[in-house]
C-alpha cells in the first residue's frame, strides 16, 4: 500500500511541476514569438450559432468565446455553424498547411 501511495504522490508532484505560470498574452512559439495583439483574429461560429474569436499562427491556435459587454455570448450569424471566417491566419510568417 505504501508503494501505491508513493507512486500516486510522485505522479501528483510531477503533474504540478509541469504546470508553469506563463503569460497567456504572448505567443510562445519558437519561430515568431510576439504579443498576441499583433496577430489577426477571425470568428468561428460554434454548432449553436455563437461566435468565438479565433487566431491561427500556423503552429499554435487560440480560441476564446466572443462576449458582449454584459458577459453574454454574441451570436451574430457571421457565418454558418462550424465555419471560421475572417483573417485569422494573418499576422504570422509561418505557413499553415491546412
Number of C-alpha atoms within 10 A of each C-alpha: 5 7 8 9 10 11 11 12 12 12 12 12 11 11 10 10 9 9 8 7 6 8 9 9 10 13 20 15 12 8 12 13 11 16 13 17 11 12 17 18 22 18 24 27 25 17 11 10 19 22 25 22 20 23 24 22 22 18 14 11 12 14 14 12 18 20 15 10 8 6 9 10 15 16 17 12 11 16 18 15 15 12 13 19 16 16 15 21 21 18 18 19 11 14 12 12 6 4
